[in-house]
Amino acid sequence: MPPNSVISLKLNERPAFARLLTDRSNSVLVSTYQLDSDSSTRAGEYPQSSIPVSSNMLLDVSIKSTSIAATTDNKGFAFLVDTNTGTVVSSWLAHSLPYLQGEGCEVWTCCMTDDASLVATGGEDTTMKIWDTRTKTSISHAKVFDAGVTFIDWLDDNVLLTGCYDEYMRLIDRRSTKIELRKVKLPGGVWNIEKTEDGHYLASCMYGGYALLDGDWQISHANQKPGANLLYGATAIDSNSVVYCTFNDYSVSLDIFGNRE
């Protein structure tokens, strides 16, 4: 395909996530959002197993090498689940709005450390909290955000990469959460951030489309146009092409913006 071109595919369900599968000849995994709760399939595939966790809507899940998974819901709760036994090990109220004490709010994101000793959660209450999974107590929290926290990823044992509805991507050290190590303004609310193999970042910015940043956090390429249809997921194919999915028009698109080798 020539540079500066887009090819799109329509799906039967709304796509919400895209990820490049590097071990499958540049295939892309796309997950879809299922509106019909009576159906037992998603995108034509049957689940191998299912673990009942909450009667509310689950918003994120973090699975590491251990058997313990963390997940969060839209009523403020965080859960630890043993995937071997299929049981909920523990649950607690993690986030609530300040003017509705005791009533939980959306916990948009969660991420565990590799050893599952800590889990970070981000909520609609504009805070990120870090929890000790053994005691279920908050050991630190960050209040540097101006809107709901929508994405968290551990870059190492202490530094977290975050996205927020306030349109900023940030680096935060859990040992000093009042200080932002780095932040950059992006075209829209930051729903997801992918770190590419070359050390760059691809941010899915919802109504702001997507933005590709280099290792110094400078925007090297951005496409805001697909944000008109609400872009939740994007994945880099190479340095000059991105696959993104847009929620409102049920589409998955390949965007080529440079000469591909």
Secondary structure, 3 states (H helix, E strand, C coil): CCCCEEEEEECCCEEEEEEEECCCCCEEEEEEECCCCCCCCECCECCCCCCCCCCCCEEEEEECCCCEEEEEECCCEEEEEECCCCEEEEEEECCECCCCCCCECCEEEEEECCCCCEEEEEECCCCEEEEECCCCEEEEEECCCCCCEEEEEECCCCEEEEEECCCEEEEEECCCCCCEEEEEECCCCCCEEEECCCCCEEEECECCCEEEECCCCCEEEEECHHHHHCEEEEEEEECCEEEEEECCCCEEEEEECCCCC
